[in-house]
Amino acid sequence: MSLTNLRHLRVFEAVARLNSFVEASKALHMTPAAVSLAIRDLEMSLEFRVFDRTTRYVRLTEAGKQYFERVVRVLIEVRAAESCAASLRKGSYETVRIATTPTVITSLLGVAFERAPKLWPDVKIICVEVMSHQLQEVVDAGIADIAIGVRLPDNENNESQVLFASRWTALIPRDHKLAHKDPLTWRDVVEETVVVTNQSSRLAIQKALPEDLTIDLAHEVSTAMSAMAYAASGQGIAVVPGYMRLLARAHKLLAVPIVDPEVLHVLEIGVARRPRPEAHILQMRDFLVSEVPTVYRRLM
């Protein structure tokens, strides 16, 4: 890849994330005209449009959305390489790249950032933020060493184990009619407007419920943070893993466990079997398996 193409990808990522040529130009310290020219050159080389744009909005085309997912992965690796080079100039170190969602990073990986550097000062942790459905893909592609998510594969090529199991929890505004009730039952929840992160979560919960209880989603969102935002704006009860309890406080939401029956959200941690990870990667995996349930037990 030429330097020019790499520059185009960085411009493309900025415009896609900010939905604005002007805002991207500010973030990249470029002129709007230079940003427009870079996108034009990129589209000419790709031979398809990546943005629909008018005077009022900038949106990814369907082709642009698919291309954006690949570009994000490429730039993650580029930034990791640049970070590695900078660190090597200062002195060598080993890295552990952990792929997971922003919610897990914020809620459960503080222990890794706080304690691991004291135990292994020559090991650097790099978080690779991805959507949950992309976790195994980034490990298979060699972009990450460890994946943390749900339903990770355990087979001849990959191994996984339970990292953290927590009860599903309802996030509700303090003025909601159910705010006085703790815990809630699933019968309480299904009678309300419900927001759940993706269809897979809904089906996993539904499987554990009695036949006469059905979750009808008012909103299906792609991230737990989005579900929390819906709850904070009064658009429904967000059903999320219990480890989001601390984040809920920042949005002035009550986090109430849901019982009868008790349904667990099981978070797993996985690594590749082939090729076998280096010793420092397995050490970090074992450290997380030991420390995360202990440190965050109150969030189970």
N, C-alpha and C positions, 0 to 999 in steps of 0.2 A: 504493500500500500504506500503510495506516495505521500509526502508531507501535505501536499495540497488536498488530497482526498481526506486525510485525517482531519485537517482543518474544516473541511466541509461537513464532516460527521459531527464535529463539536458544535458547529453553528446549527446544524439540523436538530441536534438534541436540545439545545437551548431554546430554539423557537418552539419545538414541540412541547417542552415542559412549561414554558411561559405563555404559550398561545399568543405571542406577539413578536413581530419583527423589531419593534422599537424597544421593548423591554429586553429582548435578547441582545440587541446592540449595546444597551447600557451594561448588561451583565458581562459581555465579552469585550467591552471597551473598543467597540467597532462603530463605524457609522451605519445607520440604517441602510444606506445604499450598498455598502459592502456586504451586509448580511443578505440583502436581496440578491445580490450578484452571486454569492456563494450558493444560495438555494437554487438559483437558476442553473448554475453550472452543475450542481448535483443532480437535478432533475434531467438535465440534458444527458449526463453520463448514464443515468439509470434508465432513461427512456420511459419514465412514467412520473406522474405528479405525486408529490408527497404531501402537499397541502392544498386544501380548498381555501381560498382567501378572497375576501371582499374588503370594502372600506370599514366594515363593522366587526369582522371576526377573522381568525385564522384557525383552521381545524385540520387535523390529519385526515387524509383520505383513507379508505380501507387498505389500500396498498401501503400507504404511509404508516399505518398502525402496525402492520406486520413487519415492515422494514425497521421501524423504531425499536421493536423488541430485540432484534438482532444487533442493532447499533448500540443499544445500552450495554449488552454483554461485551461487545468489542471494546467499548470505552472503559468499562470496569477493568478489563485486563490491561489496557493501555495505562490507566492511572495507577494500577498496582505495580506495573513495570517501572513507571516513573518514580513511584514512591520507593520501590526497591533500589533503584539506581541511586536515589538521594541518600538512602540509609547506608548503602555500600560505600559511598564516598566518605561517610562518617565512621564506618566500621561495620563489619558483617553481622548479620542476624538471620534467624530462621523465621518463617511466617506460617501462620495458620489462618486459612481463609474460611470463614464461617458464613454459609448462605442461609438466610432466613428472612422473615418479614420484619418491617420496621417495628411492628407491635411487639414481637418477641425480643428484639434488640432493646427496646425501651423498657420492657417489663422485667425481663429475666436475665439479661447478660451483664448487668452491672457488676455482678460478682466476678465475672471474667476480667473486666477492665480494671477492677480494683485490686484483686488478689493475684491474678496470674503474673503480672509483671514483677511482683515481689518474689514469686517462686521461680520464674524463668525469665530473668532480665534480658536474655538474648533472643527471646521469642516475641514476635510482634503479631497481634491479632488484627486481622482485617475483616470487616463485616461486608458481605456482598448482599445488598438489599435486593430481593426479588419477590415476585408474587408467589404464593404458595404452590401453584401448579407448575412452577418452573424450577423448583428446588432440585429434584433429581437430575434434571437436564443439565444444570450448571455443574453438578458434581461429575456427571458422565463426560461432560465436555472438558473437564480439568480446570474449570474456572474457580471452583471452590473445593476445599478438602473435606469439610464437614457440612452436612445439611441438618437443619432443625425444622421440623414440620410434622404434619399428620400423614399417616398411612404411607410411610416410606417403605421401599421394597426391602425384603430380607430374603436373599437368594444367593446363588453361587457367585454373583458379581458384586453384591452389596450386602452390608449387614446393618441392622438397625436395632435399637432397644428403646425402652421407655425412658424419657428424660423427666417429664413432669405431667402429672394428671391432676386436673382441677375440675370442680363442678361447674357446669354451665351456670351463668349468672345473668340476672336481668339488670340493665342500667336504666334507671327511671328518674325523671325530674322530681325534685323535692316536693312539688305541689301536686303530683299525680295522685289519683285516688287510692293507689296501692302503696303509697309511700310509707304508710304506717305498718305494713305487714312484713314480717321477717321471721322465717323465710317465706318465699312464695312457692306455690305448687304449680305444676305444669298446667293444671286446670285453670288456675288464675291467669296464666300467661296466654294460653291459646284464645282466650276471650277478648284479648286486647289486639291492638295493631302491632304486629311483630316485624322486627328487622333482624335478619340473620345474614351472616357473611356467606354467600354463595349457596348454591343448591346442594352441594355435597354435605355441608354442615346440617342443613335442614333434614336431609335424608338420614344422616347418621343419628340425629336426635329422634326423628320420627320412628325409626326402627326400634328404639328402646321404650317408646310410649305405648300405653294401652290402645287398642284399636279404636276406642271411642274418642280419643284425643287426636286432633289433626291440626298441624300448624299450617295456617294459610298466611303466606307472606304478603305483607303490604309493600315491602321494599326488599329487593335482593341486591346487596352491594358486594363489591369485590374485596373490601378490606374491613377489618374490625374497627379501624379508626373511622371509616365512613359510617359504620353502624352507630358508633358513639356520637358522631356529629348529628345523625338523624334524631337520636334520643335527646341530645342537648337542645335541639330546636323544637322539641315537643311533637315530633312526627311519628312517635311510636316507642315501644319498648325494644331496646337493643339486647339481643341474646348473644352473649360473648363468653369466652373462657374466663374463669375466675381470676387468672393472673392479671387481668386488666383493671382490677379493683382500684389500684393506686392511681392509674391514669384517669379514672372516672372522677376522682375528687377534683382534679384540675378543672373539670367541666361542670362542677357543682351538681353531679349526678349521684344518686344513691346506687350502690352495687349490692344487690340482694341475691343470695344463692337460691337456686330453684331445686325443689325436692319433690318427692312423691310422684314418680320415682326419682332417685338420684341418678343423673346421667353424667358421665365423665367425659371431658374433652382430654384426649390423650395426645400429648406432644412427644414426638420421637426424635432421636438423634441418630444420624446415619453416616457411615463412611464407606468407601469402596473396599472390596476384598481384593480385587485385582485391578491394578497392581497394589500390593500391600502398602498402606500409608507409612510414612516415616515415623520414627519413634516419638518425635515431639508432637505430631498430630494426634497420635493415639493417647499420649499423655494428656493433651488438652481435652480430648473426648472423655476420658475417664475422670478428669477433674470436674468437668461440667456435670457428668452423671452423678457424681458424689455431692457436689456443692450446691447445685441449683435447688434440688428438693429440700435440702437442709436450710438454706438461707431464706428461701421464699415459701416455707411451709405454711405460713399464715395466709397465703394466697390460694391455697388448694381448695 
